[in-house]
Amino acid sequence: MTDKQTAHYKASEYVYDLGNTALENGFKPDEHWEVQMATAAEKKAFEKLYYPTVATSVLPELLKATFALVKTQLNQVMKAQTVKSSDRFAPEPVYEYLVAFNLNRVRR
């Protein structure tokens, strides 16, 4: 596995990107990122609804570790990601992205 694909490297790179995007978009000190694991469809929906969004694809075997490291570096509490499935026989979603957005910055 290359160094660029380790969970620690991806988390550090992602948090750096979040900091840059926050500066570029004039985030106030009390504004924070909401970070979630997302499928491709969820990523597209977040990007349509919120601006700015910061998304990165992560190898599936590194996603949960990278997500936990990002939350730790941002000093956020981990919440269990709930899956709302209307069909109990439907396959579980395949998370492939980390997506960050601010709930107060909705696209208009």
Secondary structure, DSSP 4 states (H G I P E B T S, - for coil): --GGGSHHHHHHHHHHHHHHHHHHTT--TT---EEEEE-HHHHHHHHHHBSSEEEEE--HHHHHHHHHHHHHHTT----PPP---S-TTSPPP---EEEEE-TT-B--
